[in-house]
């Protein structure tokens, strides 16, 4: 593979068996990085498919099953990256779940699950990833997946909105705490992206999402991936603590 902006670097992507995570793992590998692809045990087949796609393009990747709500699984992912590739230069905390329900219709169990996966999962990732980067003393870059719902508050997504606003809070705090250590922490905020999460929604809901954007189409996972690659690269060396919309101009309307 030709030299790219991440040649010689290595890292991990959570929730990478499909959708945005898979596209990001592929893009990071195409940029020259060695990538650990993570997802749940039951997604192993799809995670290995992402790994195979990377290898077919001449890239380097391995799959590591793990649950982002489990601290030990995060520790194990970081260890695998270091064992296989030598060090952890970047991480993309992407795994997440969505819930379409009004606040009064959301059950206690549903709220807890969304917060645990989307917010605690990112916190645990940051905790273990930054700890490794601090041990290495070579800095690093971390990108968290928030959402346009982390910047705005659409109805019937209360638990999801709360979790994604929280991701931005964690991102900013981590960026401030570790800027002096050379660790940059940023977030991407996608809007309506063509993924399995979107595919299960009826066409009229797609139309509602697109109507709130200046660009009248669904975004593609690769368009989020390009932003993630940039944030992980030295081209973004003076960028930390931001929430980058990848939203077809929805924030501008």
Backbone bond lengths (Angstrom), bond angles and torsions (degrees), N, CA, C in turn:
res aa  C-N    CA-C-N  psi(-1)  N-CA   C-N-CA  omega(-1)  CA-C   N-CA-C  phi
1 X - - - 1.462 - - 1.526 109.21 -
2 X 1.321 117.44 135.73 1.461 121.55 -179.67 1.521 110.16 -64.76
3 X 1.342 115.13 155.89 1.453 119.93 178.48 1.520 110.52 -58.48
4 X 1.326 116.15 137.56 1.450 121.94 177.62 1.510 109.59 -131.85
5 X 1.321 118.41 -178.14 1.461 121.70 -177.06 1.522 114.57 -65.76
6 X 1.345 117.09 -14.43 1.467 120.38 179.79 1.524 112.09 -118.69
7 X 1.318 117.60 17.44 1.461 120.86 179.26 1.528 110.43 -58.22
8 X 1.333 115.19 131.03 1.453 120.42 179.60 1.512 114.19 87.67
9 X 1.326 117.65 -4.44 1.463 121.05 -179.37 1.530 110.35 -102.58
10 X 1.319 115.96 160.77 1.458 120.95 -179.31 1.514 110.08 -143.72
11 X 1.333 114.90 151.24 1.452 119.16 -178.75 1.506 112.48 -172.01
12 X 1.311 116.66 -163.09 1.460 121.32 -174.42 1.518 111.12 -139.61
13 X 1.335 114.85 156.85 1.461 123.03 175.35 1.515 107.96 -133.10
14 X 1.329 117.59 124.07 1.465 120.44 176.78 1.527 109.81 -90.44
15 X 1.325 115.17 155.21 1.462 119.91 -179.49 1.509 111.83 61.30
16 X 1.340 116.29 42.51 1.471 120.76 -170.51 1.516 114.31 -106.48
17 X 1.340 117.65 18.69 1.459 119.76 178.25 1.525 112.11 -78.84
18 X 1.310 116.82 -12.94 1.464 120.05 179.99 1.514 110.60 -169.20
19 X 1.325 116.27 179.39 1.448 122.27 173.63 1.513 114.85 58.46
20 X 1.326 115.93 -140.18 1.454 122.25 -178.17 1.524 111.26 -60.93
21 X 1.324 117.58 -41.64 1.460 120.70 -178.32 1.511 112.84 -61.43
22 X 1.319 117.12 -44.28 1.457 121.02 178.76 1.520 110.70 -64.32
23 X 1.344 116.76 -44.50 1.463 120.56 178.85 1.519 111.15 -61.24
24 X 1.329 117.02 -38.40 1.465 120.88 179.80 1.522 111.09 -69.10
25 X 1.333 117.54 -42.08 1.458 120.08 177.56 1.528 110.69 -59.92
26 X 1.334 116.53 -43.42 1.463 121.14 177.98 1.526 111.71 -62.77
27 X 1.318 116.43 -44.55 1.463 120.35 -178.35 1.521 111.41 -66.89
28 X 1.308 117.67 -40.29 1.459 121.44 178.11 1.524 110.88 -63.29
29 X 1.339 116.05 -40.31 1.466 120.01 177.39 1.517 111.12 -66.72
30 X 1.332 117.14 -41.66 1.464 120.22 177.50 1.525 111.67 -62.48
31 X 1.331 115.99 -27.26 1.466 120.62 177.99 1.524 111.87 -80.16
32 X 1.342 116.19 -0.23 1.454 120.62 173.97 1.508 116.11 110.06
33 X 1.331 118.23 -3.04 1.459 121.00 -175.36 1.523 112.62 -85.34
34 X 1.329 115.12 153.21 1.458 121.92 166.63 1.524 106.83 -89.37
35 X 1.333 117.15 133.24 1.461 120.85 -168.31 1.522 111.94 -127.60
36 X 1.331 115.88 131.24 1.461 121.30 167.47 1.519 107.04 -91.82
37 X 1.311 115.92 122.44 1.467 123.92 179.93 1.526 107.86 -96.48
38 X 1.312 116.64 122.71 1.465 120.56 -179.33 1.523 111.63 -117.98
39 X 1.326 114.25 146.46 1.460 121.81 166.71 1.526 107.40 -166.96
40 X 1.318 116.75 -179.55 1.457 121.35 -179.34 1.529 111.32 -64.88
41 X 1.325 116.06 157.01 1.461 121.88 179.67 1.518 111.56 -53.96
42 X 1.340 116.73 -40.80 1.472 120.13 -178.14 1.522 112.81 -71.40
43 X 1.323 116.82 -9.14 1.461 121.52 176.91 1.527 112.22 -103.02
44 X 1.337 116.48 14.59 1.466 120.62 -175.94 1.528 112.20 -55.43
45 X 1.328 117.06 -44.93 1.468 119.71 -178.17 1.526 111.17 -57.92
46 X 1.330 116.38 -45.55 1.467 120.06 -179.36 1.528 110.76 -71.37
47 X 1.325 116.91 -34.56 1.455 119.53 176.40 1.517 112.01 -64.10
48 X 1.335 115.59 -40.50 1.467 119.45 177.44 1.531 111.27 -67.31
49 X 1.342 116.16 -29.38 1.471 119.40 175.57 1.528 110.14 -64.64
50 X 1.329 117.15 -39.67 1.469 120.44 176.12 1.525 110.25 -62.57
51 X 1.330 116.21 -43.70 1.466 120.76 178.38 1.531 110.49 -59.82
52 X 1.323 116.68 -43.97 1.468 120.55 -179.00 1.521 111.29 -64.93
53 X 1.326 117.30 -39.32 1.464 120.24 177.11 1.530 110.83 -61.37
54 X 1.324 116.03 -40.09 1.469 120.26 177.73 1.520 110.30 -63.87
55 X 1.311 116.76 -44.82 1.466 120.15 -178.29 1.523 111.49 -66.20
56 X 1.333 116.51 -34.31 1.463 119.84 178.38 1.523 112.64 -64.23
57 X 1.319 116.44 -25.41 1.465 120.57 178.15 1.528 111.80 -92.55
58 X 1.338 116.41 7.83 1.458 120.49 178.82 1.505 114.35 89.64
59 X 1.333 117.45 8.85 1.455 121.21 -178.59 1.512 113.20 -90.35
60 X 1.319 115.55 176.55 1.460 123.35 -178.59 1.517 109.29 -118.94
61 X 1.337 116.74 126.80 1.460 120.03 -178.67 1.524 110.36 -157.29
62 X 1.323 115.07 154.29 1.458 122.59 171.78 1.519 107.68 -135.94
63 X 1.346 116.76 158.69 1.456 121.29 175.66 1.511 109.38 -105.86
64 X 1.327 116.35 140.01 1.459 121.80 176.08 1.518 108.25 -136.90
65 X 1.333 116.47 110.98 1.463 120.06 178.50 1.522 109.42 -70.39
66 X 1.318 115.46 145.24 1.448 119.70 178.28 1.515 111.59 178.33
67 X 1.319 115.72 153.81 1.459 123.79 -179.23 1.525 108.41 -102.56
68 X 1.329 117.85 121.28 1.461 120.28 -175.86 1.522 113.08 -67.99
69 X 1.326 117.89 -10.62 1.468 119.58 176.30 1.522 112.04 -85.59
70 X 1.338 117.01 -1.23 1.472 122.61 -176.70 1.525 110.03 -109.54
71 X 1.318 116.83 120.31 1.462 121.46 -178.04 1.522 111.76 -60.46
72 X 1.325 117.09 -42.58 1.467 119.82 -178.90 1.522 111.72 -64.93
73 X 1.319 117.46 -33.49 1.462 119.30 177.70 1.529 110.90 -65.78
74 X 1.323 116.95 -38.86 1.464 119.66 175.34 1.532 110.70 -63.11
75 X 1.333 116.04 -44.06 1.465 119.59 179.31 1.521 110.78 -60.68
76 X 1.331 115.83 -39.67 1.465 120.34 -179.94 1.526 111.72 -67.04
77 X 1.335 116.85 -39.01 1.468 119.76 177.68 1.525 110.85 -61.39
78 X 1.314 116.13 -45.27 1.459 120.13 179.87 1.529 110.54 -62.98
79 X 1.327 116.29 -43.03 1.476 119.65 178.23 1.519 110.95 -60.44
80 X 1.333 117.28 -42.30 1.471 120.45 -179.16 1.523 111.47 -61.97
81 X 1.337 116.77 -42.22 1.460 119.70 178.53 1.521 110.02 -59.49
82 X 1.318 116.64 -45.94 1.468 120.90 -178.07 1.527 110.72 -66.92
83 X 1.342 116.81 -42.51 1.465 120.31 179.57 1.528 112.06 -64.36
84 X 1.336 115.87 -42.14 1.463 120.25 -175.07 1.527 113.25 -81.74
85 X 1.342 115.96 -38.39 1.461 119.70 -169.86 1.522 114.80 -119.82
86 X 1.331 117.13 -6.97 1.460 120.24 174.32 1.514 116.25 102.81
87 X 1.340 117.74 -34.03 1.464 119.65 -179.55 1.528 109.87 -166.52
88 X 1.320 114.60 167.43 1.462 121.28 178.37 1.527 108.22 -109.51
89 X 1.326 116.22 111.31 1.461 121.29 -179.82 1.523 112.81 -99.56
90 X 1.331 116.78 -27.98 1.467 119.92 -178.16 1.519 109.72 -151.41
91 X 1.315 115.42 161.48 1.460 121.80 174.02 1.522 108.47 -148.92
92 X 1.313 114.68 144.81 1.466 120.85 176.03 1.517 107.84 -123.95
93 X 1.334 116.00 105.35 1.461 121.99 179.67 1.523 108.48 -86.15
94 X 1.327 114.94 95.23 1.455 121.25 -169.84 1.528 114.04 -112.00
95 X 1.320 118.39 -24.49 1.469 121.14 -173.68 1.525 111.26 -57.12
96 X 1.329 115.23 136.85 1.454 119.19 179.33 1.510 112.28 -167.87
97 X 1.327 115.33 165.52 1.466 122.37 177.20 1.523 108.28 -130.98
98 X 1.325 115.57 158.00 1.468 121.01 -179.80 1.515 109.17 -121.21
99 X 1.310 116.33 156.20 1.462 121.66 176.12 1.519 109.12 -142.26
100 X 1.333 115.98 119.78 1.460 121.76 176.62 1.530 107.68 -96.23
101 X 1.328 116.10 102.46 1.465 120.51 179.05 1.524 109.04 -168.28
102 X 1.320 116.12 145.84 1.464 119.45 174.97 1.520 108.99 -69.33
103 X 1.323 116.43 163.49 1.461 119.94 -179.14 1.530 112.05 -59.34
104 X 1.331 116.86 -40.95 1.460 119.28 -177.12 1.522 112.14 -74.17
105 X 1.323 117.27 -23.13 1.469 120.94 179.03 1.517 112.77 -88.01
106 X 1.337 117.71 -14.17 1.465 121.57 -178.25 1.515 109.80 -73.94
107 X 1.323 116.31 128.36 1.466 119.79 178.08 1.521 110.44 -81.44
108 X 1.322 116.25 162.39 1.467 121.18 176.98 1.528 110.32 -56.84
109 X 1.331 115.71 -43.49 1.462 120.64 -177.48 1.524 111.32 -65.83
110 X 1.321 117.43 -40.39 1.458 120.62 178.39 1.526 111.52 -64.50
111 X 1.332 116.60 -44.59 1.465 120.06 179.48 1.528 110.51 -61.56
112 X 1.328 116.18 -45.62 1.465 120.26 -179.37 1.526 111.06 -60.77
113 X 1.328 117.72 -40.79 1.466 120.68 -178.57 1.520 111.17 -64.52
114 X 1.337 117.11 -46.12 1.462 120.26 -178.94 1.525 110.78 -62.54
115 X 1.323 117.06 -45.57 1.472 120.51 179.95 1.520 110.87 -65.70
116 X 1.327 117.20 -39.75 1.459 120.45 -177.81 1.520 111.68 -66.44
117 X 1.327 117.17 -46.00 1.463 120.04 -179.41 1.525 110.94 -71.55
118 X 1.313 116.74 -52.39 1.461 120.84 -169.94 1.520 114.28 -77.31
119 X 1.327 117.06 -34.76 1.463 120.17 -175.22 1.526 112.37 -105.20
120 X 1.314 117.16 -53.81 1.466 118.71 177.39 1.526 110.38 -62.48
121 X 1.327 116.97 -37.75 1.460 120.29 179.15 1.507 112.35 -59.54
122 X 1.334 117.53 -38.75 1.468 121.26 177.45 1.527 110.17 -71.31
123 X 1.325 117.05 -42.69 1.473 120.09 178.40 1.534 111.22 -58.59
124 X 1.333 116.64 -45.42 1.465 119.48 178.89 1.526 110.89 -62.93
125 X 1.339 116.27 -40.97 1.455 119.09 177.38 1.516 111.41 -59.49
126 X 1.325 116.93 -49.70 1.458 121.14 179.07 1.527 111.19 -57.40
127 X 1.308 116.20 -44.63 1.468 121.73 -177.49 1.523 111.31 -56.97
128 X 1.314 117.46 -50.31 1.462 121.11 -176.35 1.526 112.18 -78.10
129 X 1.314 116.70 -37.46 1.469 119.63 -179.34 1.523 111.38 -68.42
130 X 1.314 117.04 -45.92 1.461 119.71 179.62 1.524 111.75 -66.51
131 X 1.329 116.46 -35.05 1.467 119.39 177.46 1.525 111.05 -60.25
132 X 1.330 117.04 -42.31 1.460 120.94 177.49 1.521 110.70 -66.18
133 X 1.315 117.54 -43.75 1.464 120.79 179.15 1.524 111.63 -62.34
134 X 1.327 116.64 -36.65 1.464 120.48 177.07 1.520 110.89 -66.34
135 X 1.331 116.89 -39.08 1.474 119.82 177.76 1.523 110.96 -64.52
136 X 1.319 115.94 -36.43 1.463 120.21 -178.61 1.533 112.42 -73.28
137 X 1.339 115.44 -30.22 1.472 122.14 -177.88 1.539 112.05 60.03
138 X 1.309 115.18 33.59 1.468 119.67 179.23 1.524 111.71 -121.76
139 X 1.323 117.59 12.23 1.452 121.04 -178.69 1.519 112.04 70.90
140 X 1.321 115.61 -162.18 1.456 119.86 -179.92 1.512 110.51 161.40
141 X 1.324 115.64 178.15 1.461 121.75 -179.83 1.521 109.62 -136.79
142 X 1.315 115.60 133.61 1.460 121.50 178.11 1.521 108.29 -126.70
143 X 1.323 115.61 134.82 1.464 121.45 176.74 1.524 108.30 -122.69
144 X 1.314 116.18 127.15 1.460 121.96 177.09 1.527 109.74 -105.58
145 X 1.320 116.31 141.03 1.459 119.48 175.48 1.518 109.64 -88.38
146 X 1.325 115.97 110.75 1.456 121.39 170.02 1.534 106.28 -96.94
147 X 1.304 117.63 -127.88 1.461 121.25 -177.08 1.519 107.82 -175.66
148 X 1.320 115.67 162.69 1.461 118.32 168.74 1.525 109.35 -57.95
149 X 1.345 116.06 -27.61 1.463 121.18 176.05 1.527 112.06 -72.11
150 X 1.327 117.74 -6.80 1.453 121.04 170.79 1.513 112.46 -85.53
151 X 1.335 116.09 -12.41 1.464 122.06 179.76 1.525 112.05 -109.19
152 X 1.327 116.05 -25.69 1.460 122.04 -179.43 1.529 108.30 -127.98
153 X 1.321 116.11 -179.68 1.468 119.93 -176.65 1.527 111.75 -133.65
154 X 1.332 117.08 73.52 1.461 119.07 177.51 1.524 111.05 -65.94
155 X 1.327 117.94 151.03 1.464 120.64 -179.23 1.522 112.39 -70.49
156 X 1.331 114.38 158.97 1.466 123.08 174.92 1.529 113.61 64.28
157 X 1.330 115.98 24.85 1.466 121.52 175.78 1.526 109.97 -137.21
158 X 1.328 116.95 29.95 1.457 121.25 -169.85 1.514 115.23 -52.46
159 X 1.329 117.76 -50.35 1.462 120.60 -179.02 1.521 110.84 -64.45
160 X 1.323 116.39 -41.69 1.461 122.13 179.08 1.529 110.35 -64.47
161 X 1.322 116.62 -45.22 1.463 121.57 178.11 1.527 110.19 -58.66
162 X 1.324 116.70 -46.30 1.466 120.47 -179.73 1.521 110.84 -60.24
163 X 1.330 116.36 -43.32 1.467 119.88 -178.46 1.525 111.70 -66.22
164 X 1.332 116.84 -41.20 1.460 120.08 -176.26 1.530 112.28 -76.76
165 X 1.344 118.36 -30.96 1.461 120.20 169.18 1.536 109.40 -63.19
166 X 1.326 115.75 -40.35 1.462 119.93 178.83 1.513 112.58 -62.71
167 X 1.335 117.15 -38.26 1.467 121.23 177.61 1.526 110.14 -58.58
168 X 1.323 117.48 -40.17 1.457 119.95 179.25 1.524 111.26 -67.61
169 X 1.318 117.21 -36.03 1.459 120.04 175.87 1.521 111.90 -63.48
170 X 1.322 116.59 -45.19 1.461 120.73 176.89 1.523 111.29 -62.07
171 X 1.325 116.09 -41.30 1.466 121.34 -179.24 1.522 110.68 -59.94
172 X 1.311 117.44 -47.78 1.460 121.72 -178.81 1.531 111.38 -65.76
173 X 1.321 116.42 -42.46 1.464 119.79 179.90 1.523 110.88 -63.73
174 X 1.332 116.50 -45.77 1.467 120.19 179.31 1.523 111.01 -61.81
175 X 1.339 116.38 -40.27 1.462 120.81 179.87 1.520 111.21 -61.60
176 X 1.330 116.78 -42.99 1.468 121.48 -178.81 1.532 110.74 -70.55
177 X 1.327 116.46 -42.66 1.462 120.03 -177.42 1.524 112.92 -65.16
178 X 1.338 117.42 -30.68 1.462 119.09 -170.99 1.519 114.98 -121.60
179 X 1.331 117.33 15.55 1.468 119.86 176.03 1.527 110.94 -59.88
180 X 1.324 117.20 -40.18 1.464 120.57 -178.30 1.528 112.17 -68.47
181 X 1.329 116.45 -16.78 1.472 121.10 178.93 1.519 111.69 -91.97
182 X 1.324 117.00 2.20 1.462 120.69 -179.63 1.508 113.76 77.10
183 X 1.336 116.79 16.92 1.468 120.81 178.51 1.528 108.10 -101.49
184 X 1.324 115.67 119.05 1.462 121.36 177.81 1.526 109.30 -98.59
185 X 1.324 115.76 136.48 1.465 120.75 -179.86 1.523 108.51 -131.39
186 X 1.323 116.03 121.24 1.456 122.61 -178.66 1.520 110.65 -134.01
187 X 1.315 115.56 171.31 1.468 120.52 177.33 1.521 109.88 -133.57
188 X 1.324 115.67 147.70 1.462 121.77 169.25 1.519 107.56 -105.56
189 X 1.336 114.38 145.47 1.469 121.05 -177.37 1.529 109.58 -124.97
190 X 1.336 116.62 81.84 1.476 119.25 -179.52 1.526 111.19 -71.75
191 X 1.329 114.94 153.19 1.461 119.61 172.17 1.523 108.25 -101.14
192 X 1.303 117.47 -125.02 1.465 121.32 -176.91 1.525 109.76 -82.23
193 X 1.320 116.18 102.01 1.462 122.95 -177.43 1.530 108.63 -110.86
194 X 1.306 116.83 141.06 1.464 121.77 -177.07 1.537 109.93 -73.43
195 X 1.329 116.24 92.45 1.459 122.65 179.75 1.527 109.27 -134.21
196 X 1.332 116.20 177.86 1.470 120.40 178.18 1.521 110.95 -60.22
197 X 1.344 117.33 -35.39 1.471 120.88 177.76 1.528 110.66 -59.59
198 X 1.338 115.70 -40.59 1.459 119.93 -179.94 1.526 111.53 -75.87
199 X 1.327 116.21 -34.64 1.464 120.42 -175.34 1.521 112.81 -62.02
200 X 1.335 116.94 -27.98 1.463 119.55 -177.93 1.530 111.83 -79.63
201 X 1.324 116.95 -10.73 1.463 120.33 -179.70 1.531 110.29 -86.72
202 X 1.327 117.93 147.84 1.473 120.84 -178.92 1.526 111.22 -69.34
203 X 1.327 117.26 157.11 1.468 122.04 -177.83 1.528 113.59 -54.29
204 X 1.329 117.02 -35.69 1.466 118.92 -178.64 1.528 111.60 -65.41
205 X 1.327 116.99 -30.49 1.471 120.13 176.38 1.525 109.95 -71.88
206 X 1.346 116.82 -40.76 1.467 120.44 173.82 1.520 110.03 -54.71
207 X 1.318 115.51 -45.57 1.463 120.57 -177.72 1.532 111.19 -62.68
208 X 1.329 116.74 -37.07 1.461 120.56 178.31 1.529 111.02 -64.56
209 X 1.340 116.41 -42.68 1.464 120.47 178.13 1.528 110.55 -62.30
210 X 1.322 116.11 -48.73 1.463 121.05 -176.81 1.523 111.13 -63.90
211 X 1.320 117.18 -34.29 1.465 121.02 -179.89 1.520 111.94 -62.29
212 X 1.337 117.19 -25.03 1.460 121.12 -179.21 1.524 112.42 -87.80
213 X 1.334 117.56 7.31 1.456 121.96 -179.01 1.530 110.31 -115.17
214 X 1.346 115.51 154.85 1.462 119.84 173.15 1.525 110.43 -74.61
215 X 1.329 116.85 -36.87 1.463 122.40 176.34 1.529 107.47 -89.03
216 X 1.296 116.96 114.70 1.462 121.28 -169.24 1.528 112.56 -87.44
217 X 1.308 115.74 63.00 1.474 122.19 173.87 1.516 108.33 -160.93
218 X 1.327 116.16 164.61 1.457 120.48 171.81 1.526 109.11 -71.09
219 X 1.311 116.11 146.49 1.450 119.78 172.84 1.511 110.75 -77.30
220 X 1.319 116.41 162.77 1.460 121.90 177.85 1.528 109.41 -106.66
221 X 1.339 118.24 146.26 1.463 120.65 179.42 1.526 113.53 -52.41
222 X 1.340 117.37 -36.60 1.469 120.32 -178.96 1.524 111.50 -63.03
223 X 1.340 117.08 -26.23 1.461 119.59 -179.81 1.533 111.14 -73.18
224 X 1.309 117.06 -30.33 1.460 120.75 171.59 1.528 109.51 -73.40
225 X 1.326 115.28 -40.38 1.466 120.71 -178.70 1.522 112.15 -59.30
226 X 1.322 117.23 -39.58 1.458 120.33 179.43 1.529 111.00 -61.46
227 X 1.337 116.46 -38.38 1.465 120.44 177.98 1.528 110.71 -67.44
228 X 1.328 116.72 -39.53 1.472 120.78 179.82 1.520 110.48 -64.64
229 X 1.329 117.29 -44.14 1.466 120.90 178.62 1.526 110.05 -58.36
230 X 1.320 116.54 -45.85 1.463 120.04 -179.96 1.524 111.58 -60.22
231 X 1.339 116.89 -45.30 1.460 120.55 -179.08 1.524 112.11 -65.79
232 X 1.333 117.64 -28.41 1.463 121.40 178.29 1.521 112.50 -81.75
233 X 1.326 117.19 -14.47 1.461 121.18 -173.83 1.520 111.93 -93.48
234 X 1.335 115.41 166.64 1.456 120.69 177.71 1.522 112.53 -68.30
235 X 1.332 117.29 -13.73 1.464 120.12 176.29 1.527 111.25 -63.12
236 X 1.339 116.47 -21.92 1.469 121.77 178.94 1.528 110.82 -106.36
237 X 1.324 117.62 31.15 1.462 122.04 -172.18 1.526 114.43 -62.65
238 X 1.335 118.16 -21.45 1.465 121.27 179.93 1.526 111.17 -107.60
239 X 1.331 116.09 19.22 1.467 121.66 -176.89 1.516 109.40 -115.80
240 X 1.311 117.89 116.22 1.457 121.39 176.10 1.521 109.79 -153.02
241 X 1.329 115.39 147.20 1.456 121.49 178.38 1.514 115.30 78.50
242 X 1.337 117.46 17.29 1.468 119.22 -176.85 1.529 111.92 -98.69
243 X 1.322 114.29 158.58 1.465 122.57 170.97 1.519 105.83 -114.37
244 X 1.333 116.46 101.90 1.467 121.77 -172.94 1.527 110.71 -91.79
245 X 1.332 118.16 109.64 1.468 119.30 176.84 1.529 111.04 -68.70
246 X 1.314 115.73 133.20 1.471 122.09 169.47 1.528 103.23 -122.43
247 X 1.323 114.69 79.00 1.455 119.15 -160.07 1.516 116.04 -136.78
248 X 1.334 117.41 16.44 1.460 118.99 178.27 1.520 113.95 59.15
249 X 1.327 116.73 28.25 1.448 120.47 177.28 1.512 114.88 83.51
250 X 1.337 117.88 11.19 1.472 119.83 -179.53 1.527 112.07 -61.35
251 X 1.322 116.53 -35.38 1.473 120.29 -179.49 1.513 112.40 -68.68
252 X 1.337 116.60 -20.25 1.461 120.82 -177.13 1.529 112.97 -85.54
253 X 1.319 116.49 -14.33 1.472 119.72 -175.92 1.532 111.65 -87.64
